[in-house]
């Protein structure tokens, strides 16, 4: 039987008698959001990651966007990268292996280590390259996402390393969110022989135990032929990479809670063939492949001591293994890297008369294993064998004080001792003013740092690298317009010092603190809801980034971004049509020459994409169905490559589709 037939059979072999016998289960306690006015709905929104405790969105000391699970379904998002691509000021570049996030004009193709990625507050950036995985390499199935919080601006005052341009916190569904019998299955199929299946069990038991268990499997053949003009010679198959784009993963997530205790963990093993001959490897050699195994286990205790303090404590263990097979001149080499680390965190939060909130916390982390072994697979000769470890700790304090009823001052600072680097202090100060009604002004200043990671330090010549830093100034104006529309306007200025980049100059090919950079820009967004008629979001971003020394525009930095998402009920709140428009303007590129030096490449032209999704919920009892067409106009476009490609532009997929079914019983 084919994989597709197996998935369909899994969905269809359900006793029909159970369909008729089951009763409707209400998932949420708050009722249908369409019954609440839009201004009230906005007031109810809560963000957790902006201050490390739940607070009203309007009182958060940053510009925040929240994407709900409802939007994920109605717009047919397949990965976390798909979700983030719709957010104002964010964009995604894909090098046919990993997805890279650009935020406020920065996307240097070096591992997503200038954003901090969290799942339920747990740090997901790994210990090797500090990467935040966003595409099919992300540890969590998107069907398990309750909402995604995007907090723009530096977050080192609370989180320390990597919270450079922003923090992304993914909140998962809970056991109580599932129907009475607790089982949910999902199957999907699409272009490029892509198939995915998921089985989830969630339950809140009468004794107070809450459980969520889920497993997913994914397989895609990818593009069977990809053409790269840089390799257009007879000896290199005339530039055509054949059957070299496969992608597969298996993932699992579990959460078990009782009273104030929660044990949570996730794991993914993902394998991806790379058709781009990255790192100057042999072209059209299917042995070029990466494998990532990423997992974590966290034990949390959260308790409110009435009128005294709220306490949150956590201890965790994480692991990441990265392997890449690299064929050079017909000989296969393997770069095997492994990292293990554990840590603990304690946080105390004190609220006074619901007007003032003070937070104090401390964190310790021990990267007790960071290893790399590079060797010839044929003869076993080892050319690099590294073993390192690193410890870091930090303490932080933040206060949110209501100076007067409608004026808040939110200020905090964190001290970090990161490995052997000099200690660093990173503050954040925000003034939040609500002069009247639905009008809110925010003035924000903050700093952040990013320490060199294991990958950047792996060459002994790189030991003099120091952390890069950023100072950010931003103004935010948020305005409710009537009962159905809300707008926001944000301006920002970023100053980066000691930017860590790969120096490809002959004789200097290593990571160095080469220069600084500046970025400034403006973001405007609208969010509207007319119940029973239309729900949508629209945004435009202008941004300008440049190298402080040369004045040149940074690579993969579009000046203009445009986003439009519209969802319309087609029939009885059961069938919805979702339309998505994404625009990214022209971007500069670089490419790697066969000698290993970087040179400017052709500009990646701007593009506009349209995606369309039909989504039905409970059209048949307990059954959701969606059908999506991506890049519906079959637009041909490409993304800038990373600093390790000979291509300057990596071609992206044309029109593709996906069919998905989800059944609850």
C-alpha positions as CSV (number, residue, x, y, z in Angstrom):
1,X,0.0,0.0,0.0
2,X,1.2,3.6,-0.7
3,X,1.8,6.0,2.2
4,X,-1.1,8.1,1.0
5,X,-3.5,5.1,1.1
6,X,-2.3,4.2,4.6
7,X,-3.0,7.7,5.9
8,X,-6.5,7.7,4.3
9,X,-7.2,4.3,5.8
10,X,-6.2,5.5,9.2
11,X,-8.7,8.3,8.9
12,X,-11.6,6.3,7.5
13,X,-11.5,3.1,9.6
14,X,-13.5,4.5,12.4
15,X,-16.8,2.7,13.5
16,X,-19.7,4.7,12.2
17,X,-21.7,3.9,15.3
18,X,-19.2,5.9,17.4
19,X,-19.9,8.9,15.1
20,X,-23.6,8.9,15.9
21,X,-23.2,8.0,19.6
22,X,-20.7,10.7,20.6
23,X,-21.9,14.1,21.9
24,X,-20.6,17.5,21.1
25,X,-17.8,18.7,23.3
26,X,-17.0,22.3,24.1
27,X,-13.3,22.9,23.9
28,X,-13.1,26.5,25.3
29,X,-14.8,28.0,28.3
30,X,-14.8,31.6,27.0
31,X,-17.5,31.0,24.4
32,X,-17.4,31.9,20.7
33,X,-15.1,34.9,20.2
34,X,-17.6,36.3,17.7
35,X,-20.0,37.0,20.6
36,X,-17.5,39.5,22.1
37,X,-16.8,42.9,20.8
38,X,-13.5,43.4,19.1
39,X,-12.2,46.0,21.6
40,X,-13.1,43.6,24.5
41,X,-11.4,40.7,22.7
42,X,-8.2,42.8,22.4
43,X,-8.3,43.7,26.1
44,X,-8.6,40.0,26.9
45,X,-5.4,39.1,25.0
46,X,-2.6,38.1,27.3
47,X,1.1,37.7,26.5
48,X,3.5,35.7,28.7
49,X,7.0,36.1,27.2
50,X,7.3,39.9,27.2
51,X,7.8,40.1,31.0
52,X,8.0,36.3,32.0
53,X,4.5,36.4,33.5
54,X,1.0,36.8,32.0
55,X,0.1,40.5,31.4
56,X,-2.3,42.4,29.2
57,X,-1.1,42.9,25.7
58,X,-1.5,46.7,26.0
59,X,0.8,46.7,29.0
60,X,3.6,44.7,27.5
61,X,6.9,46.6,27.3
62,X,7.4,45.9,23.6
63,X,5.6,45.6,20.3
64,X,3.8,42.3,20.3
65,X,2.0,40.2,17.8
66,X,0.0,37.1,18.7
67,X,-1.0,34.4,16.1
68,X,-3.7,32.0,17.3
69,X,-4.3,28.4,16.4
70,X,-7.5,29.5,14.6
71,X,-5.4,31.5,12.2
72,X,-3.0,28.6,11.7
73,X,-5.9,26.4,10.6
74,X,-7.7,28.9,8.4
75,X,-4.5,30.0,6.5
76,X,-3.1,26.5,6.1
77,X,0.2,27.0,7.8
78,X,2.4,23.9,7.7
79,X,5.4,25.0,9.8
80,X,6.4,27.6,12.3
81,X,8.2,29.4,9.5
82,X,4.9,29.7,7.6
83,X,3.3,31.3,10.6
84,X,6.1,33.8,11.2
85,X,6.2,34.8,7.5
86,X,2.8,36.4,8.0
87,X,3.9,38.6,10.9
88,X,4.5,42.3,10.3
89,X,8.2,43.0,9.9
90,X,9.3,39.4,9.6
91,X,10.3,37.4,6.5
92,X,11.7,33.9,5.8
93,X,14.6,32.8,3.5
94,X,14.9,29.0,2.7
95,X,18.2,27.5,1.5
96,X,16.6,24.1,0.7
97,X,17.8,22.9,4.1
98,X,16.9,25.3,6.9
99,X,14.5,28.2,7.2
100,X,16.1,31.5,8.3
101,X,14.1,34.3,9.9
102,X,14.6,38.0,9.1
103,X,13.5,40.5,11.7
104,X,13.7,44.3,11.2
105,X,16.0,44.0,8.2
106,X,18.5,41.4,9.5
107,X,18.9,37.9,8.0
108,X,22.5,37.0,7.6
109,X,21.9,33.3,6.9
110,X,23.9,32.3,10.0
111,X,21.7,29.9,12.0
112,X,18.9,32.1,13.4
113,X,20.9,32.8,16.5
114,X,19.9,36.4,16.9
115,X,16.4,35.5,18.0
116,X,15.4,33.5,21.0
117,X,12.9,30.7,20.4
118,X,10.9,29.3,23.3
119,X,8.3,26.5,23.8
120,X,6.2,27.2,26.8
121,X,9.0,29.4,28.1
122,X,11.7,26.8,27.5
123,X,14.7,27.8,25.4
124,X,14.9,25.9,22.1
125,X,18.1,27.5,20.7
126,X,20.7,24.7,20.6
127,X,24.1,24.6,22.2
128,X,26.2,24.1,19.0
129,X,25.3,27.0,16.7
130,X,22.6,28.6,19.0
131,X,20.2,27.9,16.1
132,X,16.5,28.4,16.4
133,X,14.8,25.7,14.1
134,X,11.7,27.0,12.4
135,X,10.8,24.8,9.4
136,X,10.3,21.0,9.3
137,X,13.2,20.9,11.7
138,X,11.1,22.6,14.5
139,X,10.5,20.3,17.4
140,X,6.7,20.8,17.6
141,X,3.9,19.8,15.3
142,X,2.0,23.0,14.4
143,X,-1.2,21.2,15.2
144,X,-0.1,21.3,18.9
145,X,0.2,25.1,18.9
146,X,-2.3,27.1,20.8
147,X,-0.7,30.5,20.0
148,X,2.6,32.1,19.0
149,X,3.8,35.2,20.8
150,X,6.2,37.4,18.8
151,X,8.0,40.0,21.0
152,X,10.0,42.5,19.0
153,X,13.1,44.2,20.4
154,X,16.0,43.1,22.7
155,X,15.1,40.7,25.4
156,X,18.4,40.1,27.2
157,X,17.2,42.1,30.2
158,X,15.2,38.9,31.0
159,X,16.5,36.1,28.9
160,X,20.2,36.8,28.4
161,X,21.9,35.4,25.3
162,X,20.3,35.3,21.8
163,X,17.3,37.5,22.7
164,X,18.9,40.0,20.3
165,X,16.2,41.2,17.9
166,X,13.3,39.5,19.6
167,X,11.7,36.6,21.4
168,X,9.3,34.0,20.0
169,X,7.3,32.0,22.5
170,X,5.2,29.1,21.3
171,X,2.4,28.1,23.6
172,X,1.1,24.5,23.3
173,X,-2.4,23.2,23.6
174,X,-3.3,21.4,26.9
175,X,-4.9,18.1,27.7
176,X,-8.1,19.9,28.6
177,X,-8.4,21.2,25.0
178,X,-9.3,17.8,23.6
179,X,-12.7,16.1,23.4
180,X,-14.1,13.7,26.0
181,X,-12.3,10.6,24.7
182,X,-9.2,12.6,24.2
183,X,-8.0,11.2,20.8
184,X,-7.2,13.3,17.8
185,X,-5.7,12.0,14.5
186,X,-4.6,13.9,11.5
187,X,-3.4,13.0,8.0
188,X,-2.3,15.1,5.1
189,X,-0.8,14.8,1.6
190,X,0.5,17.2,-1.0
191,X,2.9,18.1,-3.7
192,X,6.3,16.4,-4.1
193,X,5.0,13.2,-2.7
194,X,4.6,14.8,0.7
195,X,2.8,12.9,3.5
196,X,2.3,13.5,7.2
197,X,0.4,11.8,10.0
198,X,-0.2,12.6,13.6
199,X,-1.8,10.9,16.6
200,X,-2.5,12.9,19.8
201,X,-4.1,12.0,23.1
202,X,-5.1,14.8,25.6
203,X,-7.1,14.5,28.8
204,X,-7.9,16.3,32.0
205,X,-8.7,13.6,34.6
206,X,-11.0,14.1,37.5
207,X,-8.2,13.6,40.0
208,X,-6.5,16.8,38.5
209,X,-3.9,15.0,36.3
210,X,-3.6,16.6,32.9
211,X,-1.9,14.8,30.1
212,X,-0.9,15.5,26.5
213,X,0.9,12.9,24.3
214,X,1.5,13.3,20.6
215,X,3.6,11.8,17.8
216,X,4.1,12.8,14.2
217,X,5.8,11.4,11.1
218,X,6.6,13.3,7.9
219,X,8.1,12.4,4.6
220,X,8.6,14.4,1.4
221,X,10.5,13.5,-1.8
222,X,11.0,17.2,-2.6
223,X,11.8,18.5,-6.0
224,X,13.1,15.8,-8.3
225,X,15.1,18.2,-10.5
226,X,16.6,21.6,-9.5
227,X,18.8,23.6,-11.8
228,X,21.7,25.8,-10.7
229,X,23.5,27.7,-13.4
230,X,26.7,27.9,-11.4
231,X,27.2,24.2,-12.0
232,X,26.1,24.1,-15.7
233,X,28.8,21.9,-17.1
234,X,28.6,18.3,-18.5
235,X,30.8,17.0,-15.6
236,X,28.2,18.4,-13.2
237,X,25.1,17.0,-14.8
238,X,24.6,20.3,-16.6
239,X,23.7,22.0,-13.3
240,X,20.8,19.7,-12.5
241,X,20.5,18.2,-9.0
242,X,18.3,15.1,-9.2
243,X,16.3,13.5,-6.4
244,X,18.5,15.4,-3.8
245,X,15.8,17.4,-2.0
246,X,14.2,14.8,0.3
247,X,13.0,15.7,3.8
248,X,11.7,13.5,6.6
249,X,11.2,13.7,10.4
250,X,9.7,11.9,13.3
251,X,8.7,13.9,16.4
252,X,7.0,13.5,19.7
253,X,5.8,15.8,22.5
254,X,4.5,15.0,26.0
255,X,3.3,17.0,28.9
256,X,2.0,15.6,32.2
257,X,0.8,18.0,35.0
258,X,-0.6,17.6,38.4
259,X,-1.5,20.6,40.6
260,X,1.6,22.9,40.5
261,X,3.9,20.4,38.8
262,X,4.5,19.8,35.1
263,X,6.8,17.4,33.4
264,X,7.3,18.3,29.7
265,X,9.5,17.1,26.9
266,X,9.9,17.0,23.1
267,X,12.0,15.2,20.6
268,X,12.6,15.3,16.8
269,X,14.9,13.4,14.5
270,X,15.0,15.1,11.0
271,X,17.0,14.2,7.9
272,X,17.3,16.5,4.9
273,X,19.2,16.0,1.6
274,X,20.8,19.2,0.3
275,X,20.8,19.8,-3.4
276,X,22.8,23.0,-3.3
277,X,26.4,21.6,-3.0
278,X,26.8,23.8,0.1
279,X,30.3,24.2,1.7
280,X,32.0,23.6,-1.8
281,X,31.0,20.0,-1.8
282,X,30.5,17.9,-4.9
283,X,27.5,18.9,-6.9
284,X,24.6,16.4,-7.6
285,X,25.9,14.0,-5.0
286,X,22.9,12.8,-2.9
287,X,25.2,11.9,0.0
288,X,25.2,15.6,1.0
289,X,22.8,15.3,3.9
290,X,22.2,16.7,7.4
291,X,20.6,15.0,10.3
292,X,19.4,16.8,13.5
293,X,18.3,15.1,16.7
294,X,16.9,17.6,19.2
295,X,15.3,16.8,22.5
296,X,14.6,18.3,25.9
297,X,13.0,17.4,29.2
298,X,11.8,20.1,31.7
299,X,10.3,19.8,35.2
300,X,8.4,22.9,36.3
301,X,6.9,24.0,39.6
302,X,4.6,27.1,39.6
303,X,2.7,28.2,42.7
304,X,0.9,31.3,43.9
305,X,1.3,32.1,47.6
306,X,-1.7,34.5,48.1
307,X,-0.8,38.0,49.0
308,X,2.9,37.0,49.3
309,X,4.6,36.0,46.0
310,X,4.3,33.9,42.9
311,X,7.0,31.3,42.5
312,X,8.2,29.6,39.3
313,X,11.0,27.1,39.3
314,X,12.4,24.9,36.6
315,X,15.1,22.3,36.0
316,X,15.8,20.9,32.6
317,X,18.1,18.7,30.4
318,X,18.6,19.3,26.6
319,X,20.4,17.4,23.9
320,X,21.3,18.1,20.3
321,X,23.2,15.9,17.8
322,X,24.1,17.3,14.3
323,X,25.6,15.2,11.6
324,X,26.4,16.3,8.0
325,X,27.8,14.0,5.3
326,X,30.1,16.0,3.0
327,X,31.4,14.6,-0.3
328,X,34.6,16.2,-1.6
329,X,36.1,14.9,-4.9
330,X,34.3,11.7,-4.5
331,X,35.5,11.1,-0.9
332,X,32.8,11.2,1.8
333,X,33.6,13.0,5.1
334,X,31.4,13.3,8.1
335,X,31.1,16.2,10.6
336,X,29.6,14.8,13.7
337,X,28.7,17.3,16.5
338,X,27.0,16.7,19.8
339,X,25.9,18.9,22.8
340,X,24.4,18.1,26.1
341,X,23.4,20.7,28.7
342,X,21.3,21.2,31.8
343,X,20.1,24.2,33.7
344,X,17.8,25.6,36.4
345,X,15.9,28.8,36.9
346,X,14.0,30.4,39.8
347,X,11.7,33.4,39.5
348,X,9.7,35.3,42.1
349,X,6.9,37.7,41.1
350,X,5.3,40.1,43.5
351,X,2.1,42.0,42.7
352,X,1.0,45.0,44.8
353,X,-2.6,46.1,44.6
354,X,-2.8,45.0,41.0
355,X,-0.9,48.1,40.0
356,X,2.7,47.3,40.6
357,X,4.6,44.1,39.7
358,X,8.1,43.2,40.6
359,X,10.1,40.2,39.3
360,X,13.4,38.8,40.5
361,X,15.0,35.7,39.0
362,X,18.2,33.7,38.6
363,X,19.4,31.2,36.0
364,X,22.2,28.7,35.8
365,X,23.2,26.6,32.8
366,X,26.0,24.1,32.3
367,X,26.9,23.1,28.7
368,X,28.9,20.2,30.0
369,X,29.4,18.6,26.5
370,X,30.2,20.3,23.2
371,X,32.0,18.0,20.8
372,X,32.9,17.9,17.2
373,X,34.6,15.1,15.2
374,X,35.4,15.6,11.5
375,X,36.7,12.4,9.8
376,X,37.1,10.6,6.5
377,X,34.3,7.9,6.4
378,X,36.4,5.6,4.1
379,X,39.6,5.3,6.1
380,X,38.5,6.7,9.4
381,X,41.2,9.4,9.6
382,X,40.2,12.2,12.0
383,X,41.1,15.7,11.1
384,X,39.3,17.6,13.9
385,X,38.4,16.4,17.3
386,X,37.1,19.0,19.7
387,X,35.8,18.7,23.3
388,X,34.6,21.8,25.2
389,X,32.3,22.8,28.0
390,X,30.9,26.1,29.1
391,X,29.0,27.5,32.1
392,X,26.9,30.6,32.4
393,X,24.6,32.2,34.9
394,X,22.5,35.3,35.2
395,X,20.3,37.3,37.6
396,X,17.6,39.7,36.6
397,X,15.2,42.2,38.1
398,X,12.2,44.0,36.6
399,X,9.6,46.3,37.9
400,X,6.3,47.5,36.4
401,X,5.1,50.5,38.3
402,X,1.9,52.5,37.7
403,X,3.1,56.1,38.2
404,X,-0.5,57.2,37.7
405,X,-3.5,55.2,36.6
406,X,-2.8,55.5,32.9
407,X,1.0,55.7,32.9
408,X,3.3,52.7,33.6
409,X,7.0,52.5,33.8
410,X,8.5,49.1,33.1
411,X,12.2,48.8,33.8
412,X,14.6,45.9,34.3
413,X,18.2,44.8,34.1
414,X,20.0,41.5,33.9
415,X,23.6,40.5,34.7
416,X,25.2,37.7,32.8
417,X,28.4,35.8,33.2
418,X,28.7,33.9,30.0
419,X,31.6,31.4,29.8
420,X,34.9,33.2,29.9
421,X,33.6,36.4,28.4
422,X,33.5,39.6,30.4
423,X,30.3,40.1,32.4
424,X,27.5,42.0,30.7
425,X,24.6,44.2,32.0
426,X,21.6,44.6,29.8
427,X,18.7,47.0,30.7
428,X,15.3,47.7,29.2
429,X,13.1,50.7,30.0
430,X,9.6,51.3,28.7
431,X,7.1,54.1,29.2
432,X,3.5,52.9,28.5
433,X,0.9,55.6,28.4
434,X,-2.9,55.3,27.9
435,X,-4.2,58.9,27.6
436,X,-7.7,57.9,26.7
437,X,-9.9,55.1,25.5
438,X,-8.2,52.8,23.0
439,X,-5.1,54.9,22.6
440,X,-1.7,53.6,23.8
441,X,1.8,55.0,23.4
442,X,5.0,53.1,24.2
443,X,8.6,54.4,24.3
444,X,11.1,51.6,24.7
445,X,14.9,51.4,25.1
446,X,16.9,48.3,25.6
447,X,20.2,46.4,24.9
448,X,21.1,42.8,24.2
449,X,24.1,40.6,23.5
450,X,24.9,37.5,21.6
451,X,28.0,35.5,22.7
452,X,30.0,33.5,20.1
453,X,28.8,30.0,19.8
454,X,30.6,26.6,19.6
455,X,30.5,26.6,15.8
456,X,32.0,30.1,15.6
457,X,34.7,29.2,18.1
458,X,35.5,25.8,16.6
459,X,38.6,27.2,14.7
460,X,41.4,27.9,17.1
461,X,42.0,31.2,15.2
462,X,38.6,32.4,16.4
463,X,39.4,32.5,20.1
464,X,39.6,36.3,20.2
465,X,36.0,36.9,19.1
466,X,33.9,38.8,21.6
467,X,30.1,39.1,22.0
468,X,28.2,41.3,19.7
469,X,25.8,43.9,21.2
470,X,22.8,45.9,20.2
471,X,21.1,49.0,21.4
472,X,17.4,49.6,20.3
473,X,15.2,52.6,20.5
474,X,11.5,52.3,19.5
475,X,8.2,54.2,19.6
476,X,4.9,52.4,19.4
477,X,1.4,53.9,18.9
478,X,-1.6,51.6,19.1
479,X,-5.1,52.8,18.4
480,X,-8.5,51.2,18.5
481,X,-10.8,52.5,15.7
482,X,-14.5,51.9,16.5
483,X,-15.7,48.4,17.4
484,X,-14.0,46.5,14.6
485,X,-10.6,47.8,13.8
486,X,-7.3,48.3,15.6
487,X,-4.1,49.8,14.2
488,X,-0.5,50.1,15.3
489,X,2.5,52.2,14.2
490,X,6.0,51.5,15.3
491,X,9.3,53.1,14.5
492,X,12.7,51.7,15.5
493,X,16.4,52.3,15.4
494,X,19.0,49.6,16.0
495,X,22.8,50.1,16.6
496,X,24.8,46.9,16.5
497,X,28.5,46.8,17.5
498,X,31.1,44.0,17.0
499,X,28.9,42.1,14.6
500,X,30.1,38.5,14.2
501,X,30.4,37.6,10.5
502,X,32.3,35.2,8.4
503,X,35.4,36.9,6.9
504,X,36.0,35.2,3.5
505,X,39.0,37.3,2.5
506,X,42.1,35.2,1.5
507,X,44.1,34.3,4.6
508,X,41.4,35.5,6.9
509,X,38.7,32.9,6.4
510,X,37.2,32.7,9.8
511,X,34.5,34.2,12.0
512,X,35.5,37.7,13.3
513,X,34.0,40.8,14.8
514,X,34.2,42.6,11.5
515,X,32.1,45.7,11.8
516,X,28.9,47.3,13.2
517,X,25.6,47.8,11.5
518,X,22.6,50.2,11.8
519,X,18.9,49.6,11.0
520,X,15.9,51.9,11.1
521,X,12.4,51.4,10.0
522,X,8.7,51.9,10.3
523,X,5.9,49.3,10.7
524,X,2.2,49.9,10.3
525,X,-0.4,47.2,10.9
526,X,-4.2,46.9,11.0
527,X,-6.2,44.1,12.6
528,X,-9.9,44.0,12.0
529,X,-12.9,41.8,12.7
530,X,-16.5,42.1,11.6
531,X,-18.2,39.0,13.1
532,X,-19.8,36.7,10.6
533,X,-18.4,38.8,7.7
534,X,-14.6,39.0,7.6
535,X,-11.5,38.9,9.8
536,X,-8.2,40.1,8.6
537,X,-4.7,41.6,9.2
538,X,-2.7,43.9,6.9
539,X,0.7,45.4,7.4
540,X,3.5,47.3,5.7
541,X,7.1,47.6,6.8
542,X,9.9,49.9,5.6
543,X,13.4,49.1,6.8
544,X,16.9,50.3,6.0
545,X,20.0,48.4,7.2
546,X,23.6,49.2,6.4
547,X,27.1,48.3,7.3
548,X,28.4,51.1,9.6
549,X,31.8,51.1,8.0
550,X,31.0,50.9,4.3
551,X,27.4,52.2,4.2
552,X,26.4,49.2,2.0
553,X,23.0,47.6,2.4
554,X,23.2,44.3,4.2
555,X,22.5,41.1,2.3
556,X,19.0,39.6,2.4
557,X,17.6,42.9,3.7
558,X,14.4,43.9,1.8
559,X,13.4,47.6,2.1
560,X,9.7,46.8,1.8
561,X,7.5,44.1,3.3
562,X,3.7,43.8,2.7
563,X,1.3,41.3,4.3
564,X,-2.4,40.7,3.9
565,X,-4.5,37.9,5.6
566,X,-8.3,37.7,5.1
567,X,-10.6,35.0,6.4
568,X,-14.3,34.9,5.3
569,X,-17.0,32.5,6.5
570,X,-18.4,30.9,3.4
571,X,-21.2,28.8,5.0
572,X,-22.7,28.8,8.5
573,X,-19.4,29.3,10.4
574,X,-18.4,25.9,9.2
575,X,-16.5,26.6,5.9
576,X,-14.0,29.4,5.7
577,X,-12.0,30.8,2.9
578,X,-8.5,32.2,3.8
579,X,-6.5,34.4,1.4
580,X,-2.9,35.3,2.2
581,X,-0.7,37.8,0.3
582,X,3.0,38.2,1.0
583,X,5.3,40.8,-0.6
584,X,9.1,41.0,-0.2
585,X,11.1,43.6,-2.2
586,X,14.5,43.3,-3.9
587,X,17.4,42.0,-1.8
588,X,21.1,42.0,-2.3
589,X,23.1,38.8,-2.2
590,X,26.6,37.3,-2.0
591,X,28.1,34.0,-3.1
592,X,31.1,31.8,-2.4
593,X,33.6,31.4,-5.1
594,X,35.4,28.1,-5.7
595,X,38.4,29.7,-4.0
596,X,36.4,30.2,-0.8
597,X,36.1,34.0,-1.1
598,X,32.7,35.9,-1.0
599,X,31.7,38.2,-3.8
600,X,28.5,40.3,-4.4
601,X,25.9,38.4,-6.5
602,X,22.8,39.3,-8.5
603,X,20.0,40.9,-6.6
604,X,17.1,38.6,-5.7
605,X,14.1,40.3,-7.3
606,X,11.1,41.2,-5.3
607,X,8.0,39.0,-5.4
608,X,4.4,38.7,-4.3
609,X,2.8,35.4,-3.4
610,X,-0.8,34.4,-3.0
611,X,-1.9,31.4,-0.9
612,X,-5.4,30.2,-0.6
613,X,-7.1,27.8,1.9
614,X,-10.6,26.4,2.3
615,X,-11.1,25.1,5.8
616,X,-14.1,23.4,7.3
617,X,-14.8,22.6,10.9
618,X,-17.5,20.1,12.0
619,X,-19.0,20.0,8.6
620,X,-19.2,16.4,9.5
621,X,-19.2,15.8,13.2
622,X,-15.7,16.0,14.8
623,X,-14.1,16.2,11.4
624,X,-12.0,19.2,10.1
625,X,-10.9,19.3,6.5
626,X,-8.7,21.8,4.7
627,X,-7.4,22.2,1.2
628,X,-4.6,24.7,0.4
629,X,-2.9,26.0,-2.7
630,X,0.4,27.8,-2.1
631,X,1.9,30.3,-4.6
632,X,-1.3,30.0,-6.5
633,X,0.0,32.1,-9.4
634,X,3.0,29.9,-9.8
635,X,5.4,32.8,-9.2
636,X,9.1,32.0,-9.9
637,X,11.3,33.6,-7.3
638,X,14.4,32.9,-5.2
639,X,15.9,33.7,-1.8
640,X,19.4,34.9,-1.1
641,X,21.8,32.1,-0.2
642,X,23.8,31.8,3.0
643,X,27.5,32.8,3.2
644,X,28.4,29.1,2.4
645,X,26.8,28.7,-1.0
646,X,28.3,29.1,-4.5
647,X,24.8,30.2,-5.7
648,X,23.8,33.7,-4.9
649,X,20.0,32.9,-5.2
650,X,18.3,29.7,-4.1
651,X,15.2,29.0,-6.2
652,X,11.9,28.4,-4.3
653,X,9.0,26.2,-5.1
654,X,6.3,27.1,-7.6
655,X,2.6,26.3,-7.1
656,X,1.9,23.4,-4.7
657,X,-1.0,22.0,-2.7
658,X,-1.9,20.2,0.5
659,X,-5.0,18.3,1.6
660,X,-5.5,17.7,5.3
661,X,-8.0,15.9,7.5
662,X,-8.3,16.0,11.3
663,X,-10.7,13.8,13.3
664,X,-11.5,13.9,17.0
665,X,-13.1,11.0,18.9
